[in-house]
Amino acid sequence: MSDTVTIHGNLGNEPVKNTTTAGASVVNFRVASTSGYWDRRTGSWVDTGTNWYDVAAYRQLADHAKASLHSGDPVIITGTLRLKEWESNGRRGLSAEITAESIGHDLRRGTSAFARIPRPATQTAQATSFPQETPPPAERDEHGTLVGPANWNAAGLEPRDPDAQGGDAEAYAEEEDEVAFAAG
């Protein structure tokens, strides 16, 4: 039986990257999820407890997590929860393990800059009739976000119309893709 969960918390350590026996990337880290409430009488936050989760991410998600996450980062993780009983040195316990399906920075607590990882060139992509011009240098706004149609190629996006001189960047960013978040 598997349960899909979403947790909000902070990384408790730097992500550690390894390789499975089959050669796939895996990244492991711990996340602390603290619950609490705002006490109006004292004007302060009251913690009611912290849950710790062991998190594992595989393949491309592992590579992106290793490049993007650092100890203390606020994150949101969705994945499959598994509870595991353990015994060590006469002590017994229960650990919560999450196999991550999706990981992102918690934007309620700060900002993050998105960096699209370009897809490998394929025969169909090479056969397009789009002009192969060198894109202008990337321009970023005050938040570090790539801006303007001149920067679509720098962001890993390509116009679908080779004659396009402008337009709405969001119309070209609707494709689902594996992504990485770089701390901003």
CNS distance restraints for C-alpha pairs under 8 A (distance, minus, plus):
assign (resid   2 and name CA) (resid  80 and name CA) 6.12 0.50 0.50
assign (resid   2 and name CA) (resid  81 and name CA) 6.39 0.50 0.50
assign (resid   2 and name CA) (resid  82 and name CA) 6.76 0.50 0.50
assign (resid   3 and name CA) (resid  80 and name CA) 5.49 0.50 0.50
assign (resid   3 and name CA) (resid  81 and name CA) 5.37 0.50 0.50
assign (resid   3 and name CA) (resid  82 and name CA) 7.40 0.50 0.50
assign (resid   4 and name CA) (resid  78 and name CA) 7.05 0.50 0.50
assign (resid   4 and name CA) (resid  79 and name CA) 5.43 0.50 0.50
assign (resid   4 and name CA) (resid  80 and name CA) 4.53 0.50 0.50
assign (resid   4 and name CA) (resid  81 and name CA) 6.08 0.50 0.50
assign (resid   5 and name CA) (resid  78 and name CA) 5.61 0.50 0.50
assign (resid   5 and name CA) (resid  79 and name CA) 5.64 0.50 0.50
assign (resid   5 and name CA) (resid  80 and name CA) 6.22 0.50 0.50
assign (resid   5 and name CA) (resid  81 and name CA) 6.38 0.50 0.50
assign (resid   6 and name CA) (resid  76 and name CA) 6.91 0.50 0.50
assign (resid   6 and name CA) (resid  77 and name CA) 5.48 0.50 0.50
assign (resid   6 and name CA) (resid  78 and name CA) 4.27 0.50 0.50
assign (resid   6 and name CA) (resid  79 and name CA) 6.64 0.50 0.50
assign (resid   7 and name CA) (resid  33 and name CA) 7.13 0.50 0.50
assign (resid   7 and name CA) (resid  76 and name CA) 5.68 0.50 0.50
assign (resid   7 and name CA) (resid  77 and name CA) 5.39 0.50 0.50
assign (resid   7 and name CA) (resid  78 and name CA) 6.60 0.50 0.50
assign (resid   8 and name CA) (resid  33 and name CA) 6.02 0.50 0.50
assign (resid   8 and name CA) (resid  74 and name CA) 7.40 0.50 0.50
assign (resid   8 and name CA) (resid  75 and name CA) 5.83 0.50 0.50
assign (resid   8 and name CA) (resid  76 and name CA) 4.58 0.50 0.50
assign (resid   8 and name CA) (resid  77 and name CA) 6.63 0.50 0.50
assign (resid   8 and name CA) (resid 106 and name CA) 7.44 0.50 0.50
assign (resid   9 and name CA) (resid  31 and name CA) 5.93 0.50 0.50
assign (resid   9 and name CA) (resid  32 and name CA) 5.29 0.50 0.50
assign (resid   9 and name CA) (resid  33 and name CA) 4.20 0.50 0.50
assign (resid   9 and name CA) (resid  34 and name CA) 6.81 0.50 0.50
assign (resid   9 and name CA) (resid  74 and name CA) 5.64 0.50 0.50
assign (resid   9 and name CA) (resid  75 and name CA) 5.59 0.50 0.50
assign (resid   9 and name CA) (resid  76 and name CA) 6.65 0.50 0.50
assign (resid  10 and name CA) (resid  31 and name CA) 5.39 0.50 0.50
assign (resid  10 and name CA) (resid  32 and name CA) 5.36 0.50 0.50
assign (resid  10 and name CA) (resid  33 and name CA) 6.63 0.50 0.50
assign (resid  10 and name CA) (resid  71 and name CA) 7.64 0.50 0.50
assign (resid  10 and name CA) (resid  72 and name CA) 5.28 0.50 0.50
assign (resid  10 and name CA) (resid  73 and name CA) 5.34 0.50 0.50
assign (resid  10 and name CA) (resid  74 and name CA) 4.40 0.50 0.50
assign (resid  10 and name CA) (resid  75 and name CA) 5.89 0.50 0.50
assign (resid  11 and name CA) (resid  29 and name CA) 7.06 0.50 0.50
assign (resid  11 and name CA) (resid  30 and name CA) 5.87 0.50 0.50
assign (resid  11 and name CA) (resid  31 and name CA) 4.54 0.50 0.50
assign (resid  11 and name CA) (resid  32 and name CA) 6.47 0.50 0.50
assign (resid  11 and name CA) (resid  70 and name CA) 6.94 0.50 0.50
assign (resid  11 and name CA) (resid  71 and name CA) 4.99 0.50 0.50
assign (resid  11 and name CA) (resid  72 and name CA) 4.81 0.50 0.50
assign (resid  11 and name CA) (resid  73 and name CA) 5.49 0.50 0.50
assign (resid  11 and name CA) (resid  74 and name CA) 6.69 0.50 0.50
assign (resid  11 and name CA) (resid  75 and name CA) 7.24 0.50 0.50
assign (resid  12 and name CA) (resid  29 and name CA) 7.19 0.50 0.50
assign (resid  12 and name CA) (resid  30 and name CA) 5.21 0.50 0.50
assign (resid  12 and name CA) (resid  31 and name CA) 5.32 0.50 0.50
assign (resid  12 and name CA) (resid  32 and name CA) 6.21 0.50 0.50
assign (resid  12 and name CA) (resid  71 and name CA) 5.63 0.50 0.50
assign (resid  12 and name CA) (resid  72 and name CA) 6.02 0.50 0.50
assign (resid  13 and name CA) (resid  29 and name CA) 6.13 0.50 0.50
assign (resid  13 and name CA) (resid  30 and name CA) 6.26 0.50 0.50
assign (resid  13 and name CA) (resid  31 and name CA) 7.99 0.50 0.50
assign (resid  13 and name CA) (resid  70 and name CA) 7.26 0.50 0.50
assign (resid  13 and name CA) (resid  71 and name CA) 4.56 0.50 0.50
assign (resid  13 and name CA) (resid  72 and name CA) 7.20 0.50 0.50
assign (resid  14 and name CA) (resid  29 and name CA) 6.67 0.50 0.50
assign (resid  14 and name CA) (resid  69 and name CA) 7.46 0.50 0.50
assign (resid  14 and name CA) (resid  70 and name CA) 5.23 0.50 0.50
assign (resid  14 and name CA) (resid  71 and name CA) 4.68 0.50 0.50
assign (resid  15 and name CA) (resid  27 and name CA) 6.09 0.50 0.50
assign (resid  15 and name CA) (resid  28 and name CA) 5.63 0.50 0.50
assign (resid  15 and name CA) (resid  29 and name CA) 4.86 0.50 0.50
assign (resid  15 and name CA) (resid  65 and name CA) 7.62 0.50 0.50
assign (resid  15 and name CA) (resid  66 and name CA) 5.87 0.50 0.50
assign (resid  15 and name CA) (resid  69 and name CA) 7.00 0.50 0.50
assign (resid  15 and name CA) (resid  70 and name CA) 6.82 0.50 0.50
assign (resid  15 and name CA) (resid  71 and name CA) 7.55 0.50 0.50
assign (resid  16 and name CA) (resid  27 and name CA) 5.35 0.50 0.50
assign (resid  16 and name CA) (resid  28 and name CA) 5.32 0.50 0.50
assign (resid  16 and name CA) (resid  29 and name CA) 6.50 0.50 0.50
assign (resid  16 and name CA) (resid  66 and name CA) 7.35 0.50 0.50
assign (resid  17 and name CA) (resid  25 and name CA) 7.02 0.50 0.50
assign (resid  17 and name CA) (resid  26 and name CA) 5.73 0.50 0.50
assign (resid  17 and name CA) (resid  27 and name CA) 4.34 0.50 0.50
assign (resid  17 and name CA) (resid  28 and name CA) 6.61 0.50 0.50
assign (resid  17 and name CA) (resid  62 and name CA) 7.51 0.50 0.50
assign (resid  17 and name CA) (resid  66 and name CA) 6.84 0.50 0.50
assign (resid  18 and name CA) (resid  25 and name CA) 6.03 0.50 0.50
assign (resid  18 and name CA) (resid  26 and name CA) 5.32 0.50 0.50
assign (resid  18 and name CA) (resid  27 and name CA) 6.25 0.50 0.50
assign (resid  19 and name CA) (resid  23 and name CA) 5.58 0.50 0.50
assign (resid  19 and name CA) (resid  24 and name CA) 5.46 0.50 0.50
assign (resid  19 and name CA) (resid  25 and name CA) 4.64 0.50 0.50
assign (resid  19 and name CA) (resid  26 and name CA) 5.66 0.50 0.50
assign (resid  20 and name CA) (resid  24 and name CA) 5.23 0.50 0.50
assign (resid  20 and name CA) (resid  25 and name CA) 6.41 0.50 0.50
assign (resid  20 and name CA) (resid  26 and name CA) 6.73 0.50 0.50
assign (resid  24 and name CA) (resid  58 and name CA) 6.95 0.50 0.50
assign (resid  24 and name CA) (resid  59 and name CA) 5.50 0.50 0.50
assign (resid  25 and name CA) (resid  58 and name CA) 5.62 0.50 0.50
assign (resid  25 and name CA) (resid  59 and name CA) 4.70 0.50 0.50
assign (resid  25 and name CA) (resid  60 and name CA) 7.39 0.50 0.50
assign (resid  25 and name CA) (resid  62 and name CA) 6.06 0.50 0.50
assign (resid  25 and name CA) (resid  63 and name CA) 6.87 0.50 0.50
assign (resid  26 and name CA) (resid  56 and name CA) 6.67 0.50 0.50
assign (resid  26 and name CA) (resid  57 and name CA) 5.58 0.50 0.50
assign (resid  26 and name CA) (resid  58 and name CA) 4.46 0.50 0.50
assign (resid  26 and name CA) (resid  59 and name CA) 6.23 0.50 0.50
assign (resid  26 and name CA) (resid  62 and name CA) 5.34 0.50 0.50
assign (resid  26 and name CA) (resid  63 and name CA) 7.81 0.50 0.50
assign (resid  27 and name CA) (resid  56 and name CA) 5.63 0.50 0.50
assign (resid  27 and name CA) (resid  57 and name CA) 5.24 0.50 0.50
assign (resid  27 and name CA) (resid  58 and name CA) 6.54 0.50 0.50
assign (resid  27 and name CA) (resid  62 and name CA) 5.05 0.50 0.50
assign (resid  27 and name CA) (resid  63 and name CA) 7.55 0.50 0.50
assign (resid  27 and name CA) (resid  65 and name CA) 7.37 0.50 0.50
assign (resid  27 and name CA) (resid  66 and name CA) 6.73 0.50 0.50
assign (resid  28 and name CA) (resid  54 and name CA) 7.25 0.50 0.50
assign (resid  28 and name CA) (resid  55 and name CA) 5.63 0.50 0.50
assign (resid  28 and name CA) (resid  56 and name CA) 4.60 0.50 0.50
assign (resid  28 and name CA) (resid  57 and name CA) 6.64 0.50 0.50
assign (resid  29 and name CA) (resid  54 and name CA) 6.09 0.50 0.50
assign (resid  29 and name CA) (resid  55 and name CA) 5.41 0.50 0.50
assign (resid  29 and name CA) (resid  56 and name CA) 6.80 0.50 0.50
assign (resid  30 and name CA) (resid  52 and name CA) 6.77 0.50 0.50
assign (resid  30 and name CA) (resid  53 and name CA) 5.55 0.50 0.50
assign (resid  30 and name CA) (resid  54 and name CA) 4.64 0.50 0.50
assign (resid  30 and name CA) (resid  55 and name CA) 5.80 0.50 0.50
assign (resid  31 and name CA) (resid  52 and name CA) 5.70 0.50 0.50
assign (resid  31 and name CA) (resid  53 and name CA) 5.22 0.50 0.50
assign (resid  31 and name CA) (resid  54 and name CA) 6.63 0.50 0.50
assign (resid  31 and name CA) (resid  55 and name CA) 7.18 0.50 0.50
assign (resid  32 and name CA) (resid  50 and name CA) 6.29 0.50 0.50
assign (resid  32 and name CA) (resid  51 and name CA) 5.76 0.50 0.50
assign (resid  32 and name CA) (resid  52 and name CA) 4.63 0.50 0.50
assign (resid  32 and name CA) (resid  53 and name CA) 6.55 0.50 0.50
assign (resid  33 and name CA) (resid  50 and name CA) 5.46 0.50 0.50
assign (resid  33 and name CA) (resid  51 and name CA) 5.19 0.50 0.50
assign (resid  33 and name CA) (resid  52 and name CA) 6.36 0.50 0.50
assign (resid  33 and name CA) (resid  53 and name CA) 7.99 0.50 0.50
assign (resid  34 and name CA) (resid  47 and name CA) 6.81 0.50 0.50
assign (resid  34 and name CA) (resid  48 and name CA) 7.37 0.50 0.50
assign (resid  34 and name CA) (resid  49 and name CA) 5.74 0.50 0.50
assign (resid  34 and name CA) (resid  50 and name CA) 4.18 0.50 0.50
assign (resid  34 and name CA) (resid  51 and name CA) 6.36 0.50 0.50
assign (resid  35 and name CA) (resid  47 and name CA) 5.95 0.50 0.50
assign (resid  35 and name CA) (resid  48 and name CA) 5.65 0.50 0.50
assign (resid  35 and name CA) (resid  49 and name CA) 5.83 0.50 0.50
assign (resid  35 and name CA) (resid  50 and name CA) 6.44 0.50 0.50
assign (resid  36 and name CA) (resid  45 and name CA) 6.98 0.50 0.50
assign (resid  36 and name CA) (resid  46 and name CA) 5.41 0.50 0.50
assign (resid  36 and name CA) (resid  47 and name CA) 4.25 0.50 0.50
assign (resid  36 and name CA) (resid  48 and name CA) 4.78 0.50 0.50
assign (resid  36 and name CA) (resid  49 and name CA) 7.15 0.50 0.50
assign (resid  37 and name CA) (resid  45 and name CA) 5.83 0.50 0.50
assign (resid  37 and name CA) (resid  46 and name CA) 5.45 0.50 0.50
assign (resid  37 and name CA) (resid  47 and name CA) 6.76 0.50 0.50
assign (resid  37 and name CA) (resid  48 and name CA) 7.69 0.50 0.50
assign (resid  38 and name CA) (resid  43 and name CA) 7.14 0.50 0.50
assign (resid  38 and name CA) (resid  44 and name CA) 5.91 0.50 0.50
assign (resid  38 and name CA) (resid  45 and name CA) 4.54 0.50 0.50
assign (resid  38 and name CA) (resid  46 and name CA) 6.14 0.50 0.50
assign (resid  39 and name CA) (resid  43 and name CA) 5.65 0.50 0.50
assign (resid  39 and name CA) (resid  44 and name CA) 5.58 0.50 0.50
assign (resid  39 and name CA) (resid  45 and name CA) 6.04 0.50 0.50
assign (resid  39 and name CA) (resid  46 and name CA) 6.58 0.50 0.50
assign (resid  40 and name CA) (resid  44 and name CA) 7.10 0.50 0.50
assign (resid  52 and name CA) (resid  96 and name CA) 7.31 0.50 0.50
assign (resid  53 and name CA) (resid  95 and name CA) 7.32 0.50 0.50
assign (resid  53 and name CA) (resid  96 and name CA) 5.24 0.50 0.50
assign (resid  53 and name CA) (resid  97 and name CA) 5.67 0.50 0.50
assign (resid  53 and name CA) (resid  98 and name CA) 6.82 0.50 0.50
assign (resid  54 and name CA) (resid  95 and name CA) 7.71 0.50 0.50
assign (resid  54 and name CA) (resid  96 and name CA) 6.31 0.50 0.50
assign (resid  54 and name CA) (resid  97 and name CA) 4.69 0.50 0.50
assign (resid  54 and name CA) (resid  98 and name CA) 6.17 0.50 0.50
assign (resid  55 and name CA) (resid  97 and name CA) 5.84 0.50 0.50
assign (resid  55 and name CA) (resid  98 and name CA) 4.79 0.50 0.50
assign (resid  55 and name CA) (resid  99 and name CA) 5.90 0.50 0.50
assign (resid  55 and name CA) (resid 100 and name CA) 6.55 0.50 0.50
assign (resid  56 and name CA) (resid  62 and name CA) 7.96 0.50 0.50
assign (resid  56 and name CA) (resid  97 and name CA) 7.79 0.50 0.50
assign (resid  56 and name CA) (resid  98 and name CA) 6.37 0.50 0.50
assign (resid  56 and name CA) (resid  99 and name CA) 4.98 0.50 0.50
assign (resid  56 and name CA) (resid 100 and name CA) 5.96 0.50 0.50
assign (resid  57 and name CA) (resid  61 and name CA) 5.96 0.50 0.50
assign (resid  57 and name CA) (resid  62 and name CA) 4.80 0.50 0.50
assign (resid  57 and name CA) (resid  65 and name CA) 7.68 0.50 0.50
assign (resid  57 and name CA) (resid  99 and name CA) 6.05 0.50 0.50
assign (resid  57 and name CA) (resid 100 and name CA) 5.11 0.50 0.50
assign (resid  57 and name CA) (resid 101 and name CA) 7.31 0.50 0.50
assign (resid  58 and name CA) (resid  62 and name CA) 4.72 0.50 0.50
assign (resid  58 and name CA) (resid  63 and name CA) 7.91 0.50 0.50
assign (resid  58 and name CA) (resid 100 and name CA) 7.82 0.50 0.50
assign (resid  59 and name CA) (resid  63 and name CA) 6.58 0.50 0.50
assign (resid  60 and name CA) (resid  64 and name CA) 6.21 0.50 0.50
assign (resid  60 and name CA) (resid 178 and name CA) 7.57 0.50 0.50
assign (resid  61 and name CA) (resid  65 and name CA) 5.96 0.50 0.50
assign (resid  61 and name CA) (resid 101 and name CA) 7.91 0.50 0.50
assign (resid  61 and name CA) (resid 102 and name CA) 7.60 0.50 0.50
assign (resid  61 and name CA) (resid 103 and name CA) 8.00 0.50 0.50
assign (resid  61 and name CA) (resid 178 and name CA) 7.69 0.50 0.50
assign (resid  62 and name CA) (resid  66 and name CA) 6.11 0.50 0.50
assign (resid  63 and name CA) (resid  67 and name CA) 6.35 0.50 0.50
assign (resid  64 and name CA) (resid  68 and name CA) 6.05 0.50 0.50
assign (resid  64 and name CA) (resid 179 and name CA) 7.29 0.50 0.50
assign (resid  64 and name CA) (resid 180 and name CA) 5.08 0.50 0.50
assign (resid  64 and name CA) (resid 181 and name CA) 7.39 0.50 0.50
assign (resid  65 and name CA) (resid  69 and name CA) 5.54 0.50 0.50
assign (resid  65 and name CA) (resid 103 and name CA) 7.45 0.50 0.50
assign (resid  65 and name CA) (resid 180 and name CA) 7.31 0.50 0.50
assign (resid  67 and name CA) (resid 180 and name CA) 7.83 0.50 0.50
assign (resid  67 and name CA) (resid 182 and name CA) 7.32 0.50 0.50
assign (resid  68 and name CA) (resid 180 and name CA) 6.75 0.50 0.50
assign (resid  68 and name CA) (resid 181 and name CA) 5.54 0.50 0.50
assign (resid  68 and name CA) (resid 182 and name CA) 4.78 0.50 0.50
assign (resid  68 and name CA) (resid 183 and name CA) 6.20 0.50 0.50
assign (resid  69 and name CA) (resid  73 and name CA) 6.59 0.50 0.50
assign (resid  69 and name CA) (resid 182 and name CA) 7.72 0.50 0.50
assign (resid  69 and name CA) (resid 183 and name CA) 7.38 0.50 0.50
assign (resid  73 and name CA) (resid 105 and name CA) 7.20 0.50 0.50
assign (resid  74 and name CA) (resid 105 and name CA) 5.83 0.50 0.50
assign (resid  74 and name CA) (resid 106 and name CA) 5.33 0.50 0.50
assign (resid  74 and name CA) (resid 109 and name CA) 6.89 0.50 0.50
assign (resid  75 and name CA) (resid 103 and name CA) 6.99 0.50 0.50
assign (resid  75 and name CA) (resid 104 and name CA) 5.57 0.50 0.50
assign (resid  75 and name CA) (resid 105 and name CA) 4.32 0.50 0.50
assign (resid  75 and name CA) (resid 106 and name CA) 4.68 0.50 0.50
assign (resid  76 and name CA) (resid 103 and name CA) 5.92 0.50 0.50
assign (resid  76 and name CA) (resid 104 and name CA) 5.41 0.50 0.50
assign (resid  76 and name CA) (resid 105 and name CA) 6.11 0.50 0.50
assign (resid  76 and name CA) (resid 106 and name CA) 5.61 0.50 0.50
assign (resid  77 and name CA) (resid 100 and name CA) 6.54 0.50 0.50
assign (resid  77 and name CA) (resid 101 and name CA) 7.67 0.50 0.50
assign (resid  77 and name CA) (resid 102 and name CA) 5.84 0.50 0.50
assign (resid  77 and name CA) (resid 103 and name CA) 4.66 0.50 0.50
assign (resid  77 and name CA) (resid 104 and name CA) 6.62 0.50 0.50
assign (resid  78 and name CA) (resid 100 and name CA) 5.88 0.50 0.50
assign (resid  78 and name CA) (resid 101 and name CA) 5.74 0.50 0.50
assign (resid  78 and name CA) (resid 102 and name CA) 5.24 0.50 0.50
assign (resid  78 and name CA) (resid 103 and name CA) 6.59 0.50 0.50
assign (resid  79 and name CA) (resid  98 and name CA) 5.82 0.50 0.50
assign (resid  79 and name CA) (resid  99 and name CA) 5.33 0.50 0.50
assign (resid  79 and name CA) (resid 100 and name CA) 4.22 0.50 0.50
assign (resid  79 and name CA) (resid 101 and name CA) 4.74 0.50 0.50
assign (resid  79 and name CA) (resid 102 and name CA) 6.69 0.50 0.50
assign (resid  80 and name CA) (resid  98 and name CA) 5.32 0.50 0.50
assign (resid  80 and name CA) (resid  99 and name CA) 5.18 0.50 0.50
assign (resid  80 and name CA) (resid 100 and name CA) 6.60 0.50 0.50
assign (resid  80 and name CA) (resid 101 and name CA) 7.51 0.50 0.50
assign (resid  81 and name CA) (resid  96 and name CA) 6.85 0.50 0.50
assign (resid  81 and name CA) (resid  97 and name CA) 5.75 0.50 0.50
assign (resid  81 and name CA) (resid  98 and name CA) 4.58 0.50 0.50
assign (resid  81 and name CA) (resid  99 and name CA) 6.72 0.50 0.50
assign (resid  82 and name CA) (resid  96 and name CA) 5.96 0.50 0.50
assign (resid  82 and name CA) (resid  97 and name CA) 5.20 0.50 0.50
assign (resid  82 and name CA) (resid  98 and name CA) 6.31 0.50 0.50
assign (resid  83 and name CA) (resid  94 and name CA) 6.64 0.50 0.50
assign (resid  83 and name CA) (resid  95 and name CA) 5.73 0.50 0.50
assign (resid  83 and name CA) (resid  96 and name CA) 4.69 0.50 0.50
assign (resid  83 and name CA) (resid  97 and name CA) 6.20 0.50 0.50
assign (resid  84 and name CA) (resid  94 and name CA) 5.57 0.50 0.50
assign (resid  84 and name CA) (resid  95 and name CA) 5.22 0.50 0.50
assign (resid  84 and name CA) (resid  96 and name CA) 6.40 0.50 0.50
assign (resid  84 and name CA) (resid  97 and name CA) 7.38 0.50 0.50
assign (resid  85 and name CA) (resid  92 and name CA) 7.39 0.50 0.50
assign (resid  85 and name CA) (resid  93 and name CA) 5.78 0.50 0.50
assign (resid  85 and name CA) (resid  94 and name CA) 4.45 0.50 0.50
assign (resid  85 and name CA) (resid  95 and name CA) 6.37 0.50 0.50
assign (resid  86 and name CA) (resid  92 and name CA) 5.67 0.50 0.50
assign (resid  86 and name CA) (resid  93 and name CA) 5.35 0.50 0.50
assign (resid  86 and name CA) (resid  94 and name CA) 6.05 0.50 0.50
assign (resid  86 and name CA) (resid  95 and name CA) 7.40 0.50 0.50
assign (resid  87 and name CA) (resid  91 and name CA) 5.47 0.50 0.50
assign (resid  87 and name CA) (resid  92 and name CA) 4.31 0.50 0.50
assign (resid  87 and name CA) (resid  93 and name CA) 6.42 0.50 0.50
assign (resid  88 and name CA) (resid  92 and name CA) 6.51 0.50 0.50
assign (resid 104 and name CA) (resid 181 and name CA) 7.04 0.50 0.50
assign (resid 105 and name CA) (resid 112 and name CA) 6.87 0.50 0.50
assign (resid 105 and name CA) (resid 181 and name CA) 7.51 0.50 0.50
assign (resid 106 and name CA) (resid 110 and name CA) 7.03 0.50 0.50
assign (resid 107 and name CA) (resid 111 and name CA) 5.60 0.50 0.50
assign (resid 107 and name CA) (resid 112 and name CA) 7.16 0.50 0.50
assign (resid 111 and name CA) (resid 183 and name CA) 7.46 0.50 0.50
assign (resid 111 and name CA) (resid 184 and name CA) 5.83 0.50 0.50
assign (resid 112 and name CA) (resid 181 and name CA) 6.64 0.50 0.50
assign (resid 112 and name CA) (resid 182 and name CA) 6.25 0.50 0.50
assign (resid 112 and name CA) (resid 183 and name CA) 4.89 0.50 0.50
assign (resid 112 and name CA) (resid 184 and name CA) 4.35 0.50 0.50
assign (resid 113 and name CA) (resid 143 and name CA) 7.63 0.50 0.50
assign (resid 113 and name CA) (resid 144 and name CA) 6.24 0.50 0.50
assign (resid 113 and name CA) (resid 145 and name CA) 6.30 0.50 0.50
assign (resid 113 and name CA) (resid 181 and name CA) 6.14 0.50 0.50
assign (resid 113 and name CA) (resid 182 and name CA) 5.38 0.50 0.50
assign (resid 113 and name CA) (resid 183 and name CA) 5.99 0.50 0.50
assign (resid 113 and name CA) (resid 184 and name CA) 5.00 0.50 0.50
assign (resid 114 and name CA) (resid 145 and name CA) 7.32 0.50 0.50
assign (resid 114 and name CA) (resid 179 and name CA) 7.75 0.50 0.50
assign (resid 114 and name CA) (resid 180 and name CA) 6.50 0.50 0.50
assign (resid 114 and name CA) (resid 181 and name CA) 4.84 0.50 0.50
assign (resid 114 and name CA) (resid 182 and name CA) 6.01 0.50 0.50
assign (resid 115 and name CA) (resid 155 and name CA) 6.97 0.50 0.50
assign (resid 115 and name CA) (resid 179 and name CA) 6.99 0.50 0.50
assign (resid 115 and name CA) (resid 180 and name CA) 5.77 0.50 0.50
assign (resid 115 and name CA) (resid 181 and name CA) 6.04 0.50 0.50
assign (resid 115 and name CA) (resid 182 and name CA) 6.56 0.50 0.50
assign (resid 116 and name CA) (resid 155 and name CA) 6.14 0.50 0.50
assign (resid 116 and name CA) (resid 156 and name CA) 6.02 0.50 0.50
assign (resid 116 and name CA) (resid 178 and name CA) 7.83 0.50 0.50
assign (resid 116 and name CA) (resid 179 and name CA) 5.39 0.50 0.50
assign (resid 116 and name CA) (resid 180 and name CA) 6.26 0.50 0.50
assign (resid 117 and name CA) (resid 156 and name CA) 6.97 0.50 0.50
assign (resid 117 and name CA) (resid 178 and name CA) 7.34 0.50 0.50
assign (resid 117 and name CA) (resid 179 and name CA) 6.12 0.50 0.50
assign (resid 117 and name CA) (resid 180 and name CA) 6.85 0.50 0.50
assign (resid 118 and name CA) (resid 156 and name CA) 5.37 0.50 0.50
assign (resid 121 and name CA) (resid 125 and name CA) 6.16 0.50 0.50
assign (resid 121 and name CA) (resid 126 and name CA) 6.80 0.50 0.50
assign (resid 122 and name CA) (resid 126 and name CA) 6.22 0.50 0.50
assign (resid 123 and name CA) (resid 127 and name CA) 6.23 0.50 0.50
assign (resid 124 and name CA) (resid 128 and name CA) 6.79 0.50 0.50
assign (resid 129 and name CA) (resid 162 and name CA) 7.83 0.50 0.50
assign (resid 130 and name CA) (resid 161 and name CA) 7.89 0.50 0.50
assign (resid 130 and name CA) (resid 162 and name CA) 5.37 0.50 0.50
assign (resid 131 and name CA) (resid 162 and name CA) 6.83 0.50 0.50
assign (resid 135 and name CA) (resid 150 and name CA) 6.98 0.50 0.50
assign (resid 135 and name CA) (resid 151 and name CA) 6.99 0.50 0.50
assign (resid 135 and name CA) (resid 153 and name CA) 6.02 0.50 0.50
assign (resid 135 and name CA) (resid 154 and name CA) 6.48 0.50 0.50
assign (resid 136 and name CA) (resid 150 and name CA) 6.47 0.50 0.50
assign (resid 136 and name CA) (resid 151 and name CA) 6.84 0.50 0.50
assign (resid 136 and name CA) (resid 154 and name CA) 7.77 0.50 0.50
assign (resid 137 and name CA) (resid 151 and name CA) 7.33 0.50 0.50
assign (resid 137 and name CA) (resid 154 and name CA) 7.37 0.50 0.50
assign (resid 138 and name CA) (resid 146 and name CA) 6.59 0.50 0.50
assign (resid 138 and name CA) (resid 147 and name CA) 7.98 0.50 0.50
assign (resid 138 and name CA) (resid 150 and name CA) 7.95 0.50 0.50
assign (resid 138 and name CA) (resid 151 and name CA) 5.46 0.50 0.50
assign (resid 138 and name CA) (resid 154 and name CA) 5.88 0.50 0.50
assign (resid 139 and name CA) (resid 146 and name CA) 5.73 0.50 0.50
assign (resid 139 and name CA) (resid 147 and name CA) 6.05 0.50 0.50
assign (resid 139 and name CA) (resid 148 and name CA) 7.81 0.50 0.50
assign (resid 139 and name CA) (resid 151 and name CA) 6.74 0.50 0.50
assign (resid 140 and name CA) (resid 144 and name CA) 4.97 0.50 0.50
assign (resid 140 and name CA) (resid 145 and name CA) 5.01 0.50 0.50
assign (resid 140 and name CA) (resid 146 and name CA) 4.51 0.50 0.50
assign (resid 140 and name CA) (resid 147 and name CA) 5.69 0.50 0.50
assign (resid 141 and name CA) (resid 145 and name CA) 5.48 0.50 0.50
assign (resid 141 and name CA) (resid 146 and name CA) 6.67 0.50 0.50
assign (resid 141 and name CA) (resid 147 and name CA) 6.47 0.50 0.50
assign (resid 143 and name CA) (resid 184 and name CA) 7.85 0.50 0.50
assign (resid 144 and name CA) (resid 184 and name CA) 7.30 0.50 0.50
assign (resid 146 and name CA) (resid 151 and name CA) 6.44 0.50 0.50
assign (resid 146 and name CA) (resid 152 and name CA) 7.91 0.50 0.50
assign (resid 146 and name CA) (resid 155 and name CA) 6.79 0.50 0.50
assign (resid 147 and name CA) (resid 151 and name CA) 6.21 0.50 0.50
assign (resid 147 and name CA) (resid 152 and name CA) 7.94 0.50 0.50
assign (resid 148 and name CA) (resid 152 and name CA) 7.15 0.50 0.50
assign (resid 148 and name CA) (resid 169 and name CA) 7.17 0.50 0.50
assign (resid 149 and name CA) (resid 165 and name CA) 7.51 0.50 0.50
assign (resid 149 and name CA) (resid 166 and name CA) 5.68 0.50 0.50
assign (resid 149 and name CA) (resid 167 and name CA) 6.96 0.50 0.50
assign (resid 149 and name CA) (resid 168 and name CA) 7.68 0.50 0.50
assign (resid 149 and name CA) (resid 169 and name CA) 6.31 0.50 0.50
assign (resid 151 and name CA) (resid 155 and name CA) 6.28 0.50 0.50
assign (resid 152 and name CA) (resid 156 and name CA) 6.39 0.50 0.50
assign (resid 152 and name CA) (resid 157 and name CA) 4.84 0.50 0.50
assign (resid 152 and name CA) (resid 158 and name CA) 6.11 0.50 0.50
assign (resid 152 and name CA) (resid 159 and name CA) 7.51 0.50 0.50
assign (resid 152 and name CA) (resid 169 and name CA) 7.26 0.50 0.50
assign (resid 153 and name CA) (resid 157 and name CA) 4.89 0.50 0.50
assign (resid 153 and name CA) (resid 158 and name CA) 5.43 0.50 0.50
assign (resid 157 and name CA) (resid 172 and name CA) 6.82 0.50 0.50
assign (resid 157 and name CA) (resid 173 and name CA) 6.98 0.50 0.50
assign (resid 158 and name CA) (resid 172 and name CA) 7.43 0.50 0.50
assign (resid 159 and name CA) (resid 164 and name CA) 6.85 0.50 0.50
assign (resid 159 and name CA) (resid 172 and name CA) 6.81 0.50 0.50
assign (resid 160 and name CA) (resid 164 and name CA) 7.98 0.50 0.50
assign (resid 160 and name CA) (resid 172 and name CA) 7.81 0.50 0.50
assign (resid 168 and name CA) (resid 172 and name CA) 7.43 0.50 0.50
assign (resid 169 and name CA) (resid 173 and name CA) 6.49 0.50 0.50
assign (resid 170 and name CA) (resid 174 and name CA) 6.68 0.50 0.50
